[in-house]
Amino acid sequence: MKTVITSTGNGVNSQFDKRFGRAAWFCVLDEETGKTEFYENPNKDAQGGAGTKTVEKMVELGVSKVISGDFGPKAKDLLDKFNIQMVIIQDDDVTVEDVIRKIK
């Protein structure tokens, strides 16, 4: 199962990003192998529709769960449509690695 964790940077020591559509990076965690890959968010500076475009990226990456701090209503509807689970973390001071540890 692949899980995306929104991130401010491209490493596990980067801070967790509470934004979904405008997160700087996505950490894709393969929960079976523990392997992580980072992808820059091409929609972070979009004029509009960043959330829905980011959902399309999640589908393209083949993820089944997204961990972020907030999801807009359109993004929520689309994630539900594609059966992608949403997990909200409100903690301001965690790294991607902290989130990965909580998953395991």
Sequence and secondary structure as in RCSB ss.txt:
>XXXX:A:sequence
MKTVITSTGNGVNSQFDKRFGRAAWFCVLDEETGKTEFYENPNKDAQGGAGTKTVEKMVELGVSKVISGDFGPKA
KDLLDKFNIQMVIIQDDDVTVEDVIRKIK
>XXXX:A:secstr
 EEEEEESSSSTTSBB   STT SEEEEEETTT  EEEEE TTTT SS HHHHHHHHHHHHT SEEEES   HHH
HHHHHHTT EEEE   SS BHHHHHHHH 
